[in-house]
Amino acid sequence: MARWQPDARGRLAAAALELFHERGFEQTTVTDIAARAGLDKRTFYRLFGDKREALFSGDNLLAEILVKAVAETDADPFETVVTAFRRVAEEIFADRLDLVRMRQAIIDGSPELQERELRKTNRLAATVAATLRAKGVGDTTATLATESGVTVFRVAFARWVAPGRDVALTDLIAEVAAELRAVTSA
């Protein structure tokens, strides 16, 4: 086995994505993932708690970028959250549309993964709201700005991964934010 090769975590995550795409999430085992990556099952469990975590391994980076962007942005709370999600789009999702579409199709095909995605999003929203509160934003305003920003991101993301779309995610976030502003000011 090629245990000495670098980036075992990345290779396992890539192998998981490939196998989930080829076979489906439920039909893929941890042993299958480890073998595809040229590693053993023990190495997998040392790096991931379960096979879902191999698909959601970027959560910490996403949260770090959001928190940093919220902390650094000096705008009204909603604009701050929208700006933070645009930064995530630039730093994580840009030039990865095919990979993201594949990952989203895997999630869409599994109620278990859909639930995991919702829990992840809720944790991110709680983290963003806490960061806004730490900047002195009131609780209700922090919650409304965060939930509105998360909704903007979800709608923009769904449009972005839809087949036939060729618009940057950052542009879609701005577009959806403008649509929300229009709806709430009407």
Phi and psi in degrees as GROMACS dihedral restraints (atoms count N, CA, C in turn):
[ dihedral_restraints ]
;  ai    aj    ak    al  type     phi  dphi    fc
    3     4     5     6     1   -95.3    20    10
    4     5     6     7     1    51.5    20    10
    6     7     8     9     1   -62.7    20    10
    7     8     9    10     1   -26.3    20    10
    9    10    11    12     1   -78.2    20    10
   10    11    12    13     1   -10.5    20    10
   12    13    14    15     1   -68.7    20    10
   13    14    15    16     1   145.4    20    10
   15    16    17    18     1   -71.1    20    10
   16    17    18    19     1   164.9    20    10
   18    19    20    21     1    58.3    20    10
   19    20    21    22     1    53.9    20    10
   21    22    23    24     1   -58.7    20    10
   22    23    24    25     1   -40.4    20    10
   24    25    26    27     1   -61.3    20    10
   25    26    27    28     1   -47.1    20    10
   27    28    29    30     1   -64.8    20    10
   28    29    30    31     1   -39.9    20    10
   30    31    32    33     1   -66.1    20    10
   31    32    33    34     1   -39.6    20    10
   33    34    35    36     1   -65.5    20    10
   34    35    36    37     1   -42.9    20    10
   36    37    38    39     1   -63.2    20    10
   37    38    39    40     1   -42.0    20    10
   39    40    41    42     1   -65.3    20    10
   40    41    42    43     1   -42.2    20    10
   42    43    44    45     1   -63.4    20    10
   43    44    45    46     1   -40.9    20    10
   45    46    47    48     1   -61.5    20    10
   46    47    48    49     1   -47.1    20    10
   48    49    50    51     1   -60.0    20    10
   49    50    51    52     1   -45.6    20    10
   51    52    53    54     1   -59.6    20    10
   52    53    54    55     1   -48.0    20    10
   54    55    56    57     1   -69.0    20    10
   55    56    57    58     1   -39.4    20    10
   57    58    59    60     1   -61.7    20    10
   58    59    60    61     1   -37.9    20    10
   60    61    62    63     1   -68.6    20    10
   61    62    63    64     1   -42.6    20    10
   63    64    65    66     1   -73.1    20    10
   64    65    66    67     1   -45.6    20    10
   66    67    68    69     1  -109.5    20    10
   67    68    69    70     1   -21.4    20    10
   69    70    71    72     1   101.6    20    10
   70    71    72    73     1   153.5    20    10
   72    73    74    75     1   -63.1    20    10
   73    74    75    76     1   -50.0    20    10
   75    76    77    78     1   -65.5    20    10
   76    77    78    79     1   -30.3    20    10
   78    79    80    81     1   -85.1    20    10
   79    80    81    82     1    -5.9    20    10
   81    82    83    84     1   -99.2    20    10
   82    83    84    85     1   131.5    20    10
   84    85    86    87     1  -103.5    20    10
   85    86    87    88     1   163.0    20    10
   87    88    89    90     1   -60.7    20    10
   88    89    90    91     1   -38.2    20    10
   90    91    92    93     1   -60.5    20    10
   91    92    93    94     1   -41.9    20    10
   93    94    95    96     1   -60.4    20    10
   94    95    96    97     1   -44.9    20    10
   96    97    98    99     1   -63.4    20    10
   97    98    99   100     1   -48.7    20    10
   99   100   101   102     1   -60.6    20    10
  100   101   102   103     1   -43.6    20    10
  102   103   104   105     1   -63.1    20    10
  103   104   105   106     1   -42.4    20    10
  105   106   107   108     1   -61.1    20    10
  106   107   108   109     1   -35.1    20    10
  108   109   110   111     1   -84.6    20    10
  109   110   111   112     1    -4.2    20    10
  111   112   113   114     1    76.4    20    10
  112   113   114   115     1    29.0    20    10
  114   115   116   117     1  -128.7    20    10
  115   116   117   118     1   179.9    20    10
  117   118   119   120     1  -107.6    20    10
  118   119   120   121     1   169.6    20    10
  120   121   122   123     1   -62.7    20    10
  121   122   123   124     1   -35.2    20    10
  123   124   125   126     1   -62.1    20    10
  124   125   126   127     1   -40.5    20    10
  126   127   128   129     1   -63.7    20    10
  127   128   129   130     1   -41.3    20    10
  129   130   131   132     1   -56.7    20    10
  130   131   132   133     1   -51.3    20    10
  132   133   134   135     1   -70.1    20    10
  133   134   135   136     1   -20.9    20    10
  135   136   137   138     1   -71.6    20    10
  136   137   138   139     1   -29.7    20    10
  138   139   140   141     1  -100.5    20    10
  139   140   141   142     1   -26.5    20    10
  141   142   143   144     1  -134.9    20    10
  142   143   144   145     1   145.3    20    10
  144   145   146   147     1   -72.1    20    10
  145   146   147   148     1   -36.2    20    10
  147   148   149   150     1  -160.6    20    10
  148   149   150   151     1   179.2    20    10
  150   151   152   153     1   -69.3    20    10
  151   152   153   154     1   -24.4    20    10
  153   154   155   156     1   -62.7    20    10
  154   155   156   157     1   -38.4    20    10
  156   157   158   159     1   -64.5    20    10
  157   158   159   160     1   -26.7    20    10
  159   160   161   162     1   -65.8    20    10
  160   161   162   163     1   -30.0    20    10
  162   163   164   165     1   -82.9    20    10
  163   164   165   166     1   -25.9    20    10
  165   166   167   168     1  -111.1    20    10
  166   167   168   169     1    26.8    20    10
  168   169   170   171     1   -71.2    20    10
  169   170   171   172     1   -13.5    20    10
  171   172   173   174     1   -89.1    20    10
  172   173   174   175     1     5.6    20    10
  174   175   176   177     1   -57.0    20    10
  175   176   177   178     1   -42.4    20    10
  177   178   179   180     1   -65.0    20    10
  178   179   180   181     1   -41.7    20    10
  180   181   182   183     1   -62.9    20    10
  181   182   183   184     1   -43.0    20    10
  183   184   185   186     1   -58.7    20    10
  184   185   186   187     1   -47.7    20    10
  186   187   188   189     1   -63.2    20    10
  187   188   189   190     1   -41.4    20    10
  189   190   191   192     1   -61.0    20    10
  190   191   192   193     1   -44.6    20    10
  192   193   194   195     1   -65.2    20    10
  193   194   195   196     1   -43.4    20    10
  195   196   197   198     1   -60.9    20    10
  196   197   198   199     1   -49.5    20    10
  198   199   200   201     1   -61.3    20    10
  199   200   201   202     1   -44.9    20    10
  201   202   203   204     1   -63.0    20    10
  202   203   204   205     1   -44.1    20    10
  204   205   206   207     1   -64.9    20    10
  205   206   207   208     1   -41.6    20    10
  207   208   209   210     1   -63.8    20    10
  208   209   210   211     1   -43.7    20    10
  210   211   212   213     1   -64.4    20    10
  211   212   213   214     1   -34.3    20    10
  213   214   215   216     1   -88.0    20    10
  214   215   216   217     1   -17.2    20    10
  216   217   218   219     1   -87.9    20    10
  217   218   219   220     1   130.6    20    10
  219   220   221   222     1  -111.5    20    10
  220   221   222   223     1    84.0    20    10
  222   223   224   225     1  -149.9    20    10
  223   224   225   226     1   179.7    20    10
  225   226   227   228     1   -64.2    20    10
  226   227   228   229     1   159.1    20    10
  228   229   230   231     1   -55.6    20    10
  229   230   231   232     1   -43.7    20    10
  231   232   233   234     1   -64.1    20    10
  232   233   234   235     1   -46.8    20    10
  234   235   236   237     1   -61.5    20    10
  235   236   237   238     1   -35.3    20    10
  237   238   239   240     1   -61.3    20    10
  238   239   240   241     1   -45.8    20    10
  240   241   242   243     1   -67.2    20    10
  241   242   243   244     1   -42.1    20    10
  243   244   245   246     1   -62.1    20    10
  244   245   246   247     1   -43.5    20    10
  246   247   248   249     1   -60.4    20    10
  247   248   249   250     1   -40.6    20    10
  249   250   251   252     1   -63.4    20    10
  250   251   252   253     1   -42.8    20    10
  252   253   254   255     1   -69.8    20    10
  253   254   255   256     1   -31.9    20    10
  255   256   257   258     1   -65.8    20    10
  256   257   258   259     1   -37.0    20    10
  258   259   260   261     1   -65.5    20    10
  259   260   261   262     1   -41.0    20    10
  261   262   263   264     1   -58.9    20    10
  262   263   264   265     1   -43.5    20    10
  264   265   266   267     1   -59.9    20    10
  265   266   267   268     1   -41.4    20    10
  267   268   269   270     1   -69.7    20    10
  268   269   270   271     1   -44.1    20    10
  270   271   272   273     1   -86.0    20    10
  271   272   273   274     1   -25.2    20    10
  273   274   275   276     1  -112.1    20    10
  274   275   276   277     1   -43.3    20    10
  276   277   278   279     1   -97.7    20    10
  277   278   279   280     1   -20.5    20    10
  279   280   281   282     1   -56.3    20    10
  280   281   282   283     1   137.1    20    10
  282   283   284   285     1    63.6    20    10
  283   284   285   286     1    22.2    20    10
  285   286   287   288     1  -129.3    20    10
  286   287   288   289     1    23.5    20    10
  288   289   290   291     1   -57.2    20    10
  289   290   291   292     1   -46.2    20    10
  291   292   293   294     1   -61.5    20    10
  292   293   294   295     1   -43.7    20    10
  294   295   296   297     1   -64.1    20    10
  295   296   297   298     1   -43.0    20    10
  297   298   299   300     1   -66.0    20    10
  298   299   300   301     1   -39.8    20    10
  300   301   302   303     1   -61.6    20    10
  301   302   303   304     1   -41.5    20    10
  303   304   305   306     1   -62.7    20    10
  304   305   306   307     1   -46.7    20    10
  306   307   308   309     1   -61.6    20    10
  307   308   309   310     1   -43.0    20    10
  309   310   311   312     1   -66.1    20    10
  310   311   312   313     1   -37.0    20    10
  312   313   314   315     1   -63.2    20    10
  313   314   315   316     1   -37.6    20    10
  315   316   317   318     1   -64.0    20    10
  316   317   318   319     1   -46.0    20    10
  318   319   320   321     1   -63.5    20    10
  319   320   321   322     1   -45.5    20    10
  321   322   323   324     1   -61.0    20    10
  322   323   324   325     1   -26.2    20    10
  324   325   326   327     1   -86.2    20    10
  325   326   327   328     1     2.2    20    10
  327   328   329   330     1  -139.0    20    10
  328   329   330   331     1   114.2    20    10
  330   331   332   333     1   -56.7    20    10
  331   332   333   334     1   -34.9    20    10
  333   334   335   336     1   -62.9    20    10
  334   335   336   337     1   -42.7    20    10
  336   337   338   339     1   -73.5    20    10
  337   338   339   340     1   -32.7    20    10
  339   340   341   342     1   -62.9    20    10
  340   341   342   343     1   -42.2    20    10
  342   343   344   345     1   -63.3    20    10
  343   344   345   346     1   -42.0    20    10
  345   346   347   348     1   -63.2    20    10
  346   347   348   349     1   -39.8    20    10
  348   349   350   351     1   -63.6    20    10
  349   350   351   352     1   -40.9    20    10
  351   352   353   354     1   -65.1    20    10
  352   353   354   355     1   -42.0    20    10
  354   355   356   357     1   -62.3    20    10
  355   356   357   358     1   -41.5    20    10
  357   358   359   360     1   -61.0    20    10
  358   359   360   361     1   -47.0    20    10
  360   361   362   363     1   -62.6    20    10
  361   362   363   364     1   -40.6    20    10
  363   364   365   366     1   -64.0    20    10
  364   365   366   367     1   -39.4    20    10
  366   367   368   369     1   -65.6    20    10
  367   368   369   370     1   -42.0    20    10
  369   370   371   372     1   -61.4    20    10
  370   371   372   373     1   -43.1    20    10
  372   373   374   375     1   -62.3    20    10
  373   374   375   376     1   -43.0    20    10
  375   376   377   378     1   -62.3    20    10
  376   377   378   379     1   -39.3    20    10
  378   379   380   381     1   -66.7    20    10
  379   380   381   382     1   -43.2    20    10
  381   382   383   384     1   -65.1    20    10
  382   383   384   385     1   -44.9    20    10
  384   385   386   387     1   -61.7    20    10
  385   386   387   388     1   -40.5    20    10
  387   388   389   390     1   -63.9    20    10
  388   389   390   391     1   -37.5    20    10
  390   391   392   393     1   -67.1    20    10
  391   392   393   394     1   -39.9    20    10
  393   394   395   396     1   -63.0    20    10
  394   395   396   397     1   -44.1    20    10
  396   397   398   399     1   -61.4    20    10
  397   398   399   400     1   -37.3    20    10
  399   400   401   402     1   -65.1    20    10
  400   401   402   403     1   -23.0    20    10
  402   403   404   405     1   -85.9    20    10
  403   404   405   406     1     1.2    20    10
  405   406   407   408     1    98.5    20    10
  406   407   408   409     1     6.5    20    10
  408   409   410   411     1   -77.6    20    10
  409   410   411   412     1   137.3    20    10
  411   412   413   414     1   -63.2    20    10
  412   413   414   415     1   157.4    20    10
  414   415   416   417     1   -58.8    20    10
  415   416   417   418     1   -49.9    20    10
  417   418   419   420     1   -64.0    20    10
  418   419   420   421     1   -44.4    20    10
  420   421   422   423     1   -63.4    20    10
  421   422   423   424     1   -41.8    20    10
  423   424   425   426     1   -62.1    20    10
  424   425   426   427     1   -41.8    20    10
  426   427   428   429     1   -66.8    20    10
  427   428   429   430     1   -47.5    20    10
  429   430   431   432     1   -63.1    20    10
  430   431   432   433     1   -44.5    20    10
  432   433   434   435     1   -62.9    20    10
  433   434   435   436     1   -43.2    20    10
  435   436   437   438     1   -66.7    20    10
  436   437   438   439     1   -49.9    20    10
  438   439   440   441     1   -62.7    20    10
  439   440   441   442     1   -37.9    20    10
  441   442   443   444     1   -66.0    20    10
  442   443   444   445     1   -42.7    20    10
  444   445   446   447     1   -64.5    20    10
  445   446   447   448     1   -39.7    20    10
  447   448   449   450     1   -64.1    20    10
  448   449   450   451     1   -41.9    20    10
  450   451   452   453     1   -62.2    20    10
  451   452   453   454     1   -43.4    20    10
  453   454   455   456     1   -57.1    20    10
  454   455   456   457     1   -46.8    20    10
  456   457   458   459     1   -63.3    20    10
  457   458   459   460     1   -44.8    20    10
  459   460   461   462     1   -59.2    20    10
  460   461   462   463     1   -46.1    20    10
  462   463   464   465     1   -65.4    20    10
  463   464   465   466     1   -45.3    20    10
  465   466   467   468     1   -63.2    20    10
  466   467   468   469     1   -42.8    20    10
  468   469   470   471     1   -61.6    20    10
  469   470   471   472     1   -45.2    20    10
  471   472   473   474     1   -61.1    20    10
  472   473   474   475     1   -39.6    20    10
  474   475   476   477     1   -66.1    20    10
  475   476   477   478     1   -40.4    20    10
  477   478   479   480     1   -64.0    20    10
  478   479   480   481     1   -43.3    20    10
  480   481   482   483     1   -82.1    20    10
  481   482   483   484     1    -9.3    20    10
  483   484   485   486     1   -63.3    20    10
  484   485   486   487     1   139.9    20    10
  486   487   488   489     1   -58.1    20    10
  487   488   489   490     1   144.3    20    10
  489   490   491   492     1    86.6    20    10
  490   491   492   493     1    -2.1    20    10
  492   493   494   495     1   -87.5    20    10
  493   494   495   496     1   138.9    20    10
  495   496   497   498     1  -138.2    20    10
  496   497   498   499     1    52.0    20    10
  498   499   500   501     1  -123.2    20    10
  499   500   501   502     1   140.8    20    10
  501   502   503   504     1   -63.8    20    10
  502   503   504   505     1   143.1    20    10
  504   505   506   507     1   -59.8    20    10
  505   506   507   508     1   -39.0    20    10
  507   508   509   510     1   -59.3    20    10
  508   509   510   511     1   -39.8    20    10
  510   511   512   513     1   -67.6    20    10
  511   512   513   514     1   -38.8    20    10
  513   514   515   516     1   -67.1    20    10
  514   515   516   517     1   -37.3    20    10
  516   517   518   519     1   -61.9    20    10
  517   518   519   520     1   -45.4    20    10
  519   520   521   522     1   -62.2    20    10
  520   521   522   523     1   -41.0    20    10
  522   523   524   525     1   -64.0    20    10
  523   524   525   526     1   -46.4    20    10
  525   526   527   528     1   -68.2    20    10
  526   527   528   529     1   -37.9    20    10
  528   529   530   531     1   -61.0    20    10
  529   530   531   532     1   -41.0    20    10
  531   532   533   534     1   -64.8    20    10
  532   533   534   535     1   -39.3    20    10
  534   535   536   537     1   -62.8    20    10
  535   536   537   538     1   -41.7    20    10
  537   538   539   540     1   -65.6    20    10
  538   539   540   541     1   -42.2    20    10
  540   541   542   543     1   -59.1    20    10
  541   542   543   544     1   -42.5    20    10
  543   544   545   546     1   -63.7    20    10
  544   545   546   547     1   -41.6    20    10
  546   547   548   549     1   -64.7    20    10
  547   548   549   550     1   -43.1    20    10
  549   550   551   552     1   -79.3    20    10
  550   551   552   553     1   -19.0    20    10
  552   553   554   555     1   -92.5    20    10
  553   554   555   556     1   -10.4    20    10
